[in-house]
Amino acid sequence: MNLPERIFYILIISACSLNAFSQTEPVPVDSIIGQEVVVTKHLEKKMTGLSIGKIVLNPASMLKIPSLSGNTDLLKLLELTPGVQNSGDASANIYIRGGDPGQNLLLYNNVPLYTSGHLLGFFSLFNSDHISALELNKTGIHARYGGRLSSVINVGTKKALPEKVSLKGNVGLLSSQATLELPLGDKFGLYVSGRKTYMELLMQPLLDATVNHNAKKKVEGLDYDFYDTNVTLAGRLSEKDKLTVDAFFGKDNFNITEEDLLLNGVLHWKNTLFSAQWDRQIGENQLSQQVYSSKFNNRLLSAQAEMEMDMQSEIQDLGYKNKYLFQIRELPVEIGMQYAFHQIQPQTLRIMNTEQTGAPDQEAHDAGIYGGVNLPLTSELNADLGLRYNVFYQDKLFQSLEPRIVLNYRFKETNIFRLAYIRQNQYINMLTPTSVGLPLDFWVAASSQLPPQSGNEFSLGYFHTFPGDAFEFSAEIFYRTMRNVNEYIQTMTTGQTNPYFDNTLTGNGRAYGLEVILKKNYGKFTGWLSYTLGRSERTFDEINRGKTFPAKFDRRHDLSLVSSYSFNEKWDLSLVYLYATGNAYTLPSSWYFINNTPVKEYGKYNGARMPDYNRTDVSLSYWYKKDNGLTFSVYNLFRISNPVYIFMNVKQDETTGNLKVNVIHKKLYTIVPAVSWRFKF
């Protein structure tokens, strides 16, 4: 056993032991990383490009991930990698390199989507059986991508023609899914996928009657379900022409009754997408054109105390993209243009017996042209150069120029250094009300009242492959500055008469950190250890007396350990251990009564920390034949208590008159066992 392998085994044993001891004192937290485990018995790499800020995931080799849903979830897998974190249990938001969740460009076959997951964050938006690959870019992002500051996540559907009729899927305790592959003659093929959860029918009663029946402070009155459907038509019109048509439909329904908050609400969340892409080979060159429509809306019907409200928002894009790949003196060049017409309904709130309030609907034009070239400077050094020009108009014209420079230096075949600089601008911003934790994010366009965001990022990375390619190591440092970042200060019950821009503060931000990963690719024992040391800060003139404070999702330490062991061709065992520093929040410094009404004063903005978070998931898979098997998994094996949210209430003792502050931690589940059946016919 060589030195890297010894270190890897020791780290896994140590991490699991740490979590086992910590379970004697539950660790609550407001934010977690809902990650899963990758398992494999094949001699193939599950992840690539770790050293250069790019990660490509192939779902075909990730069938045994222990997850709450029992299904492979590629977005959850991303959260196990450096620099990527989830905002917590029951949240679908993803934070990358200290950026806001709205600063990630999420694409489905190059079409923008405006949410990354179904409600509560248990399931990502994508059915893995319908996906060919998922790609994350967070360093030196190509000039074809614009409009976001942090990262690009592009999910590609299958484009190859199916060779025969087949049906595959997964049946579990929480949800089921199925994908039909259907050849249509010699030139066309159809992929149809469906997914449905039935947690409220089976899993919730089972858990309440067994492992969770003694759990204190669990969220009560929870009723949740969703469905989604994917359709892809792949065509080969000729030897040089390809056609891909995609459609996606998804809807969530979430009901919650919370007596402590006097809350009774119903939240709907819906996504719709259509796309048609034509690719044509012109000699050695390639032309690609695409038209699309993408729509997202959410709506909350709620009764809180004696107040009833109806809150809703919507964004819809109609767009066109093209790109042309060619060579100039053997240098690969890509040029293209993009246009999107945004129709936006910012958050509109109607309260019983009052007039409807909120800003008027918005219409915005968003266009960009770009070019990029890969330029070899020496046999060891090459440069990726890109330039993008943006034009955006809503009630005011905005223009920006974005350079991208990436230098790659390779030496001794197994070592790569990468130095990158990129400038980005963002004209569509996501705002989040500070409420009880419900996902009420909504989107608005840059305007004369709300300026666009901009950012600059520098990064330096190193990648090393050990002899035999069994081990890979990479480390990367980054530094990002951000201007005109947003802080939305309106809650569900205050400021209803003001438009959103009157309740939105703009300031500056910065994020920096170190990302490290050690990965073992081959053998019976595979996995990786991922660690991020980071900081994310914000500065607003109106907050904290103008002093810099940590962002809510600022996280000093983020550790993910993934391991799997293949006993033989039929049995696999997997484990994942997660540790993360708690999120920042603002803690009341004092409470008092005025006219029998409790009043609280707050201390330093985001000056308090949630307790650290840790969780262990395990799974055991039995494969009775190829692509057919049973998986037994346990989510949160040691029953660590990790709350969904924390709130405080105050009561006055009738005898002494003293105030008593109660800090209440609400969580969903302490432990979730699951069984799923993977099939293919």
WOZIBEL-V222320 format. One record per residue. N is the residue number from 1. RES is the residue in one small letter. SS is DSSP state (H for helix, E for strand, C for the rest). NEAR is the number of other ideal C-beta (glycine too) atoms within 8 Angstrom. Layout:
N:RES:SS:NEAR + N:RES:SS:NEAR
This chain:
1:m:C:4 + 2:n:C:6 + 3:l:H:5 + 4:p:H:11 + 5:e:H:11 + 6:r:H:9 + 7:i:H:9 + 8:f:H:13 + 9:y:H:10 + 10:i:H:8 + 11:l:H:10 + 12:i:H:14 + 13:i:H:8 + 14:s:H:8 + 15:a:H:12 + 16:c:H:11 + 17:s:H:8 + 18:l:H:11 + 19:n:H:15 + 20:a:H:9 + 21:f:H:7 + 22:s:H:11 + 23:q:C:10 + 24:t:C:4 + 25:e:C:5 + 26:p:C:7 + 27:v:C:12 + 28:p:C:11 + 29:v:C:15 + 30:d:C:10 + 31:s:C:15 + 32:i:C:12 + 33:i:C:12 + 34:g:C:11 + 35:q:C:13 + 36:e:C:13 + 37:v:C:17 + 38:v:C:16 + 39:v:C:16 + 40:t:C:12 + 41:k:C:7 + 42:h:C:5 + 43:l:C:4 + 44:e:C:6 + 45:k:C:5 + 46:k:C:11 + 47:m:E:11 + 48:t:E:7 + 49:g:C:9 + 50:l:H:13 + 51:s:H:12 + 52:i:H:12 + 53:g:C:12 + 54:k:E:11 + 55:i:E:11 + 56:v:E:11 + 57:l:E:13 + 58:n:C:9 + 59:p:H:13 + 60:a:H:5 + 61:s:H:10 + 62:m:C:16 + 63:l:C:10 + 64:k:C:14 + 65:i:C:15 + 66:p:C:15 + 67:s:C:13 + 68:l:C:9 + 69:s:C:12 + 70:g:C:14 + 71:n:C:13 + 72:t:C:10 + 73:d:C:13 + 74:l:H:15 + 75:l:H:14 + 76:k:H:14 + 77:l:H:15 + 78:l:H:14 + 79:e:C:14 + 80:l:C:16 + 81:t:C:14 + 82:p:C:12 + 83:g:C:12 + 84:v:E:11 + 85:q:E:15 + 86:n:E:15 + 87:s:C:12 + 88:g:C:12 + 89:d:C:12 + 90:a:E:10 + 91:s:C:12 + 92:a:C:13 + 93:n:C:11 + 94:i:E:15 + 95:y:E:12 + 96:i:E:13 + 97:r:C:13 + 98:g:C:17 + 99:g:C:15 + 100:d:C:11 + 101:p:H:12 + 102:g:H:9 + 103:q:H:12 + 104:n:E:14 + 105:l:E:10 + 106:l:E:11 + 107:l:E:12 + 108:y:E:13 + 109:n:C:12 + 110:n:C:10 + 111:v:E:13 + 112:p:E:11 + 113:l:E:13 + 114:y:C:10 + 115:t:C:11 + 116:s:C:13 + 117:g:E:11 + 118:h:C:14 + 119:l:C:12 + 120:l:E:11 + 121:g:C:15 + 122:f:C:12 + 123:f:C:13 + 124:s:E:11 + 125:l:C:13 + 126:f:C:11 + 127:n:C:11 + 128:s:H:11 + 129:d:H:12 + 130:h:H:12 + 131:i:E:14 + 132:s:E:9 + 133:a:E:10 + 134:l:E:15 + 135:e:E:13 + 136:l:E:13 + 137:n:E:14 + 138:k:C:12 + 139:t:C:16 + 140:g:C:14 + 141:i:C:11 + 142:h:C:11 + 143:a:C:13 + 144:r:C:10 + 145:y:C:10 + 146:g:C:13 + 147:g:C:13 + 148:r:C:12 + 149:l:C:11 + 150:s:C:11 + 151:s:E:14 + 152:v:E:13 + 153:i:E:16 + 154:n:E:10 + 155:v:E:14 + 156:g:E:10 + 157:t:E:14 + 158:k:C:9 + 159:k:C:9 + 160:a:C:7 + 161:l:C:9 + 162:p:C:12 + 163:e:C:4 + 164:k:C:6 + 165:v:C:8 + 166:s:E:9 + 167:l:E:11 + 168:k:E:11 + 169:g:E:11 + 170:n:E:12 + 171:v:E:7 + 172:g:E:13 + 173:l:C:9 + 174:l:C:13 + 175:s:E:13 + 176:s:E:10 + 177:q:E:13 + 178:a:E:10 + 179:t:E:13 + 180:l:E:11 + 181:e:E:13 + 182:l:E:10 + 183:p:E:11 + 184:l:E:7 + 185:g:C:5 + 186:d:C:2 + 187:k:C:8 + 188:f:E:11 + 189:g:E:13 + 190:l:E:13 + 191:y:E:17 + 192:v:E:10 + 193:s:E:14 + 194:g:E:10 + 195:r:E:13 + 196:k:E:10 + 197:t:E:13 + 198:y:C:11 + 199:m:C:12 + 200:e:C:9 + 201:l:C:7 + 202:l:C:9 + 203:m:H:12 + 204:q:H:11 + 205:p:H:8 + 206:l:H:9 + 207:l:H:11 + 208:d:H:8 + 209:a:H:6 + 210:t:C:7 + 211:v:C:9 + 212:n:C:11 + 213:h:C:7 + 214:n:C:4 + 215:a:C:10 + 216:k:C:4 + 217:k:C:8 + 218:k:E:10 + 219:v:C:10 + 220:e:C:7 + 221:g:C:10 + 222:l:E:10 + 223:d:E:9 + 224:y:E:13 + 225:d:E:11 + 226:f:E:13 + 227:y:E:10 + 228:d:E:14 + 229:t:E:12 + 230:n:E:14 + 231:v:E:11 + 232:t:E:14 + 233:l:E:12 + 234:a:E:15 + 235:g:E:11 + 236:r:E:11 + 237:l:C:7 + 238:s:C:5 + 239:e:C:5 + 240:k:C:6 + 241:d:E:11 + 242:k:E:11 + 243:l:E:13 + 244:t:E:15 + 245:v:E:10 + 246:d:E:17 + 247:a:E:11 + 248:f:E:12 + 249:f:E:9 + 250:g:E:13 + 251:k:E:11 + 252:d:E:13 + 253:n:E:10 + 254:f:E:12 + 255:n:E:11 + 256:i:E:13 + 257:t:E:8 + 258:e:E:13 + 259:e:H:7 + 260:d:H:8 + 261:l:H:8 + 262:l:C:7 + 263:l:E:11 + 264:n:E:9 + 265:g:E:12 + 266:v:E:9 + 267:l:E:17 + 268:h:E:10 + 269:w:E:13 + 270:k:E:11 + 271:n:E:15 + 272:t:E:11 + 273:l:E:15 + 274:f:E:8 + 275:s:E:16 + 276:a:E:11 + 277:q:E:13 + 278:w:E:10 + 279:d:E:11 + 280:r:E:10 + 281:q:E:9 + 282:i:E:7 + 283:g:C:4 + 284:e:C:4 + 285:n:E:10 + 286:q:E:10 + 287:l:E:11 + 288:s:E:13 + 289:q:E:9 + 290:q:E:13 + 291:v:E:7 + 292:y:E:15 + 293:s:E:11 + 294:s:E:13 + 295:k:E:12 + 296:f:E:14 + 297:n:E:11 + 298:n:E:14 + 299:r:E:9 + 300:l:E:14 + 301:l:E:8 + 302:s:E:12 + 303:a:E:9 + 304:q:E:12 + 305:a:C:5 + 306:e:C:2 + 307:m:E:9 + 308:e:E:7 + 309:m:E:14 + 310:d:E:10 + 311:m:E:13 + 312:q:E:11 + 313:s:E:12 + 314:e:E:10 + 315:i:E:15 + 316:q:E:11 + 317:d:E:13 + 318:l:E:8 + 319:g:E:14 + 320:y:E:10 + 321:k:E:13 + 322:n:E:11 + 323:k:E:10 + 324:y:E:11 + 325:l:E:10 + 326:f:E:8 + 327:q:E:9 + 328:i:E:7 + 329:r:C:4 + 330:e:C:4 + 331:l:E:9 + 332:p:E:7 + 333:v:E:11 + 334:e:E:13 + 335:i:E:9 + 336:g:E:12 + 337:m:E:9 + 338:q:E:14 + 339:y:E:11 + 340:a:E:12 + 341:f:E:11 + 342:h:E:14 + 343:q:E:12 + 344:i:E:15 + 345:q:E:11 + 346:p:E:14 + 347:q:E:12 + 348:t:E:11 + 349:l:E:11 + 350:r:E:10 + 351:i:E:10 + 352:m:C:7 + 353:n:C:3 + 354:t:C:8 + 355:e:C:3 + 356:q:C:7 + 357:t:E:11 + 358:g:C:9 + 359:a:C:8 + 360:p:C:3 + 361:d:C:7 + 362:q:E:14 + 363:e:E:9 + 364:a:E:14 + 365:h:E:12 + 366:d:E:14 + 367:a:E:11 + 368:g:E:13 + 369:i:E:10 + 370:y:E:15 + 371:g:E:11 + 372:g:E:15 + 373:v:E:12 + 374:n:E:9 + 375:l:E:9 + 376:p:E:7 + 377:l:C:6 + 378:t:C:5 + 379:s:C:4 + 380:e:C:6 + 381:l:E:11 + 382:n:E:9 + 383:a:E:11 + 384:d:E:14 + 385:l:E:10 + 386:g:E:13 + 387:l:E:12 + 388:r:E:12 + 389:y:E:11 + 390:n:E:16 + 391:v:E:11 + 392:f:E:15 + 393:y:E:8 + 394:q:C:11 + 395:d:C:4 + 396:k:C:8 + 397:l:E:6 + 398:f:E:12 + 399:q:E:8 + 400:s:E:9 + 401:l:E:8 + 402:e:E:14 + 403:p:E:9 + 404:r:E:18 + 405:i:E:12 + 406:v:E:13 + 407:l:E:10 + 408:n:E:12 + 409:y:E:9 + 410:r:E:8 + 411:f:E:6 + 412:k:C:4 + 413:e:C:5 + 414:t:C:7 + 415:n:E:10 + 416:i:E:11 + 417:f:E:9 + 418:r:E:19 + 419:l:E:8 + 420:a:E:16 + 421:y:E:11 + 422:i:E:13 + 423:r:E:10 + 424:q:E:13 + 425:n:E:14 + 426:q:E:14 + 427:y:C:13 + 428:i:E:14 + 429:n:E:14 + 430:m:E:11 + 431:l:E:14 + 432:t:C:7 + 433:p:C:10 + 434:t:C:7 + 435:s:C:8 + 436:v:C:9 + 437:g:C:7 + 438:l:C:9 + 439:p:C:10 + 440:l:C:13 + 441:d:C:12 + 442:f:E:12 + 443:w:E:15 + 444:v:E:14 + 445:a:E:14 + 446:a:C:14 + 447:s:C:11 + 448:s:C:4 + 449:q:C:4 + 450:l:C:11 + 451:p:C:6 + 452:p:C:12 + 453:q:E:14 + 454:s:E:13 + 455:g:E:13 + 456:n:E:9 + 457:e:E:14 + 458:f:E:9 + 459:s:E:14 + 460:l:E:10 + 461:g:E:16 + 462:y:E:12 + 463:f:E:13 + 464:h:E:10 + 465:t:E:7 + 466:f:C:12 + 467:p:H:5 + 468:g:H:4 + 469:d:H:9 + 470:a:C:10 + 471:f:E:13 + 472:e:E:14 + 473:f:E:12 + 474:s:E:13 + 475:a:E:10 + 476:e:E:15 + 477:i:E:11 + 478:f:E:14 + 479:y:E:10 + 480:r:E:15 + 481:t:E:10 + 482:m:E:14 + 483:r:E:8 + 484:n:E:11 + 485:v:E:12 + 486:n:E:12 + 487:e:E:11 + 488:y:E:12 + 489:i:C:8 + 490:q:C:10 + 491:t:C:8 + 492:m:C:12 + 493:t:C:6 + 494:t:C:6 + 495:g:C:9 + 496:q:C:9 + 497:t:C:4 + 498:n:C:9 + 499:p:C:9 + 500:y:H:15 + 501:f:H:10 + 502:d:H:7 + 503:n:H:10 + 504:t:E:12 + 505:l:E:10 + 506:t:E:10 + 507:g:E:12 + 508:n:E:10 + 509:g:E:13 + 510:r:E:11 + 511:a:E:16 + 512:y:E:10 + 513:g:E:13 + 514:l:E:9 + 515:e:E:15 + 516:v:E:11 + 517:i:E:15 + 518:l:E:12 + 519:k:E:12 + 520:k:E:14 + 521:n:C:11 + 522:y:C:7 + 523:g:C:6 + 524:k:C:7 + 525:f:E:10 + 526:t:E:14 + 527:g:E:14 + 528:w:E:11 + 529:l:E:14 + 530:s:E:15 + 531:y:E:12 + 532:t:E:15 + 533:l:E:7 + 534:g:E:16 + 535:r:E:10 + 536:s:E:14 + 537:e:E:12 + 538:r:E:14 + 539:t:E:10 + 540:f:C:11 + 541:d:C:5 + 542:e:C:4 + 543:i:C:11 + 544:n:H:10 + 545:r:H:3 + 546:g:H:7 + 547:k:C:6 + 548:t:C:6 + 549:f:E:14 + 550:p:E:10 + 551:a:C:14 + 552:k:C:8 + 553:f:C:13 + 554:d:C:14 + 555:r:C:13 + 556:r:C:7 + 557:h:E:10 + 558:d:E:14 + 559:l:E:13 + 560:s:E:15 + 561:l:E:14 + 562:v:E:14 + 563:s:E:12 + 564:s:E:16 + 565:y:E:9 + 566:s:E:13 + 567:f:C:8 + 568:n:C:5 + 569:e:C:5 + 570:k:C:7 + 571:w:E:10 + 572:d:E:13 + 573:l:E:12 + 574:s:E:17 + 575:l:E:14 + 576:v:E:16 + 577:y:E:15 + 578:l:E:14 + 579:y:E:12 + 580:a:E:16 + 581:t:C:9 + 582:g:C:12 + 583:n:C:14 + 584:a:E:14 + 585:y:E:11 + 586:t:C:10 + 587:l:C:8 + 588:p:E:11 + 589:s:E:6 + 590:s:E:6 + 591:w:E:10 + 592:y:E:7 + 593:f:E:9 + 594:i:E:6 + 595:n:C:4 + 596:n:C:4 + 597:t:E:6 + 598:p:E:9 + 599:v:E:8 + 600:k:E:9 + 601:e:E:8 + 602:y:E:8 + 603:g:C:9 + 604:k:C:7 + 605:y:C:8 + 606:n:C:13 + 607:g:C:9 + 608:a:E:9 + 609:r:E:8 + 610:m:C:14 + 611:p:C:8 + 612:d:C:10 + 613:y:E:17 + 614:n:E:13 + 615:r:E:13 + 616:t:E:14 + 617:d:E:15 + 618:v:E:12 + 619:s:E:15 + 620:l:E:11 + 621:s:E:15 + 622:y:E:9 + 623:w:E:11 + 624:y:E:7 + 625:k:E:6 + 626:k:C:5 + 627:d:C:9 + 628:n:E:9 + 629:g:E:11 + 630:l:E:10 + 631:t:E:14 + 632:f:E:10 + 633:s:E:15 + 634:v:E:13 + 635:y:E:14 + 636:n:C:14 + 637:l:C:9 + 638:f:C:10 + 639:r:C:10 + 640:i:C:14 + 641:s:C:11 + 642:n:C:12 + 643:p:C:13 + 644:v:C:10 + 645:y:E:9 + 646:i:E:12 + 647:f:E:9 + 648:m:E:10 + 649:n:E:8 + 650:v:E:11 + 651:k:E:7 + 652:q:E:10 + 653:d:C:9 + 654:e:C:4 + 655:t:C:4 + 656:t:C:4 + 657:g:C:6 + 658:n:C:6 + 659:l:E:11 + 660:k:E:8 + 661:v:E:9 + 662:n:E:8 + 663:v:E:6 + 664:i:E:10 + 665:h:E:9 + 666:k:E:13 + 667:k:E:15 + 668:l:C:9 + 669:y:C:11 + 670:t:C:10 + 671:i:C:11 + 672:v:E:11 + 673:p:E:9 + 674:a:E:14 + 675:v:E:11 + 676:s:E:13 + 677:w:E:9 + 678:r:E:12 + 679:f:E:11 + 680:k:E:9 + 681:f:C:5
